[in-house]
Amino acid sequence: MLEKKSYPLSLIYVPINRTKTLNQAKVLALAEDILVNGQKTPIQLRIDNKRFVLIQGLHRLEAVRALGEDTIEAYLVRARLH
């Protein structure tokens, strides 16, 4: 079972191809929702040496960043083996 923990935003890397899908209107709407209701759904990360790579939750990550937070709740998942 996955364990939800807080991770520092400064250690999270977002792959370049993921940033192409960013919708600023969605980020702002999520930021408002998180401000009122808190972060409901953790993002997903995988470990890569001394940093974490975003797997899922780009808009949630950017919404939390926009709110000025230092950490975000996330699940640490294993990398897929190809």
Backbone as numpy.savetxt, mean C-alpha at the origin, in Angstrom:
# Nx Ny Nz CAx CAy CAz Cx Cy Cz
-2.04 -18.46 7.73 -2.86 -17.27 7.73 -1.99 -16.03 7.73
-2.43 -15.03 6.97 -1.67 -13.79 6.88 -1.88 -12.93 8.12
-0.81 -12.27 8.53 -0.88 -11.40 9.69 -0.79 -9.94 9.25
-1.74 -9.13 9.68 -1.76 -7.71 9.34 -0.80 -6.98 10.27
0.11 -6.17 9.67 1.08 -5.39 10.44 1.22 -4.02 9.81
1.82 -3.11 10.53 2.13 -1.78 9.99 3.54 -1.78 9.42
3.67 -1.18 8.24 4.96 -1.09 7.56 5.25 0.37 7.22
6.53 0.80 7.33 6.87 2.19 7.00 6.74 2.47 5.50
6.09 3.57 5.17 5.92 3.94 3.77 7.27 4.14 3.07
8.25 4.61 3.82 9.56 4.90 3.23 10.27 3.65 2.72
9.85 2.47 3.16 10.49 1.22 2.73 9.69 0.48 1.65
8.62 1.11 1.15 7.78 0.45 0.15 8.12 0.96 -1.24
8.48 0.04 -2.12 8.81 0.35 -3.51 7.61 0.01 -4.40
7.27 0.95 -5.27 6.18 0.73 -6.22 6.80 0.57 -7.61
6.64 -0.60 -8.24 7.19 -0.80 -9.59 6.63 0.26 -10.57
7.47 0.71 -11.47 7.11 1.77 -12.42 5.85 1.43 -13.20
5.72 0.20 -13.68 4.54 -0.16 -14.48 3.25 -0.07 -13.67
3.33 -0.17 -12.35 2.14 -0.05 -11.49 1.67 1.40 -11.42
2.61 2.37 -11.45 2.24 3.77 -11.30 1.44 4.29 -12.50
1.51 3.61 -13.62 0.76 4.02 -14.81 -0.74 3.89 -14.62
-1.16 3.07 -13.68 -2.59 2.83 -13.45 -3.18 3.76 -12.38
-2.37 4.68 -11.87 -2.82 5.53 -10.77 -3.88 6.53 -11.23
-4.99 6.58 -10.51 -6.09 7.49 -10.78 -6.21 8.43 -9.58
-5.85 9.70 -9.78 -5.80 10.65 -8.67 -7.17 10.87 -8.01
-8.24 10.83 -8.80 -9.58 11.00 -8.23 -9.90 9.86 -7.27
-9.49 8.66 -7.62 -9.71 7.50 -6.75 -8.89 7.62 -5.46
-7.67 8.14 -5.59 -6.81 8.35 -4.42 -7.47 9.32 -3.45
-7.99 10.42 -3.96 -8.63 11.43 -3.10 -9.88 10.88 -2.43
-10.68 10.12 -3.17 -11.89 9.52 -2.58 -11.51 8.53 -1.48
-10.49 7.72 -1.72 -10.04 6.77 -0.70 -9.47 7.49 0.51
-8.74 8.58 0.28 -8.16 9.34 1.39 -9.27 9.87 2.30
-10.33 10.39 1.70 -11.47 10.87 2.50 -12.10 9.74 3.29
-12.28 8.58 2.66 -12.87 7.44 3.34 -11.98 6.94 4.48
-10.69 6.88 4.24 -9.75 6.43 5.27 -9.73 7.41 6.44
-9.83 8.70 6.13 -9.85 9.72 7.18 -11.05 9.53 8.10
-12.20 9.19 7.53 -13.43 9.03 8.31 -13.51 7.64 8.96
-13.20 6.59 8.19 -13.44 5.22 8.64 -12.19 4.41 8.97
-11.02 4.94 8.70 -9.79 4.19 8.90 -9.52 3.28 7.71
-8.36 2.71 7.68 -7.99 1.80 6.58 -8.67 0.45 6.81
-9.60 0.11 5.95 -10.37 -1.14 6.11 -9.64 -2.35 5.55
-9.01 -2.18 4.40 -8.38 -3.30 3.71 -6.87 -3.07 3.63
-6.06 -3.96 4.20 -4.62 -3.82 4.11 -4.12 -4.01 2.67
-3.01 -3.38 2.35 -2.37 -3.61 1.06 -1.58 -4.91 1.15
-1.01 -5.36 0.03 -0.18 -6.56 0.03 1.23 -6.20 -0.43
2.21 -6.70 0.31 3.61 -6.45 0.02 4.36 -7.77 -0.02
5.49 -7.75 -0.72 6.44 -8.86 -0.63 7.79 -8.26 -0.25
8.61 -9.07 0.39 9.91 -8.57 0.83 10.93 -8.71 -0.31
11.80 -7.73 -0.42 12.85 -7.72 -1.43 14.09 -7.10 -0.79
14.94 -7.94 -0.24 16.12 -7.50 0.52 15.70 -6.62 1.68
16.04 -5.33 1.65 15.75 -4.45 2.78 14.53 -3.57 2.55
13.78 -3.84 1.50 12.59 -3.04 1.22 11.41 -3.97 0.94
10.25 -3.37 0.77 9.04 -4.12 0.45 8.55 -3.66 -0.91
8.04 -4.59 -1.70 7.53 -4.28 -3.03 6.02 -4.39 -2.99
5.35 -3.38 -3.52 3.89 -3.38 -3.54 3.38 -4.42 -4.51
2.47 -5.26 -4.05 1.83 -6.27 -4.88 0.41 -5.82 -5.23
-0.31 -5.33 -4.22 -1.69 -4.90 -4.43 -2.02 -3.76 -3.48
-2.73 -2.73 -4.00 -3.19 -1.65 -3.13 -2.56 -0.30 -3.42
-2.25 -0.03 -4.68 -1.60 1.24 -5.04 -2.42 2.45 -4.60
-3.71 2.45 -4.86 -4.53 3.60 -4.51 -4.64 3.79 -3.00
-4.73 2.70 -2.26 -4.75 2.79 -0.79 -3.42 3.34 -0.28
-2.32 2.87 -0.86 -1.00 3.34 -0.46 -0.88 4.84 -0.69
-1.27 5.30 -1.86 -1.16 6.72 -2.18 -2.13 7.56 -1.36
-3.29 7.01 -1.02 -4.25 7.73 -0.17 -3.68 7.94 1.23
-3.07 6.90 1.78 -2.46 7.01 3.10 -1.29 7.99 3.06
-0.52 7.95 2.00 0.59 8.91 1.82 0.05 10.35 1.78
-1.05 10.54 1.04 -1.66 11.88 0.91 -2.14 12.40 2.27
-2.51 11.50 3.15 -2.95 11.89 4.49 -1.78 12.21 5.43
-0.56 12.02 4.94 0.62 12.36 5.74 1.03 11.30 6.74
0.55 10.09 6.57 0.90 8.99 7.49 2.33 8.50 7.20
2.93 7.87 8.19 4.28 7.30 8.04 4.24 5.80 7.82
3.11 5.17 8.20 3.00 3.71 8.08 1.66 3.35 7.44
1.57 2.10 6.99 0.34 1.58 6.41 0.18 0.13 6.83
-1.06 -0.29 7.01 -1.33 -1.69 7.36 -1.24 -2.54 6.10
-0.56 -3.68 6.22 -0.35 -4.53 5.06 -0.19 -5.98 5.47
-0.42 -6.84 4.49 -0.11 -8.26 4.63 1.18 -8.50 3.86
2.08 -9.26 4.44 3.30 -9.66 3.78 3.04 -11.01 3.12
3.17 -11.06 1.80 2.89 -12.28 1.06 4.16 -12.78 0.39
4.14 -14.04 0.03 5.29 -14.64 -0.65 5.26 -14.27 -2.12
6.43 -14.14 -2.71 6.53 -13.88 -4.14 6.09 -15.14 -4.88
5.45 -14.93 -6.02 5.03 -16.07 -6.84 6.23 -16.69 -7.52
6.29 -18.00 -7.52 7.36 -18.69 -8.24 6.90 -18.95 -9.66
7.73 -18.59 -10.62 7.34 -18.75 -12.03 7.82 -20.06 -12.58
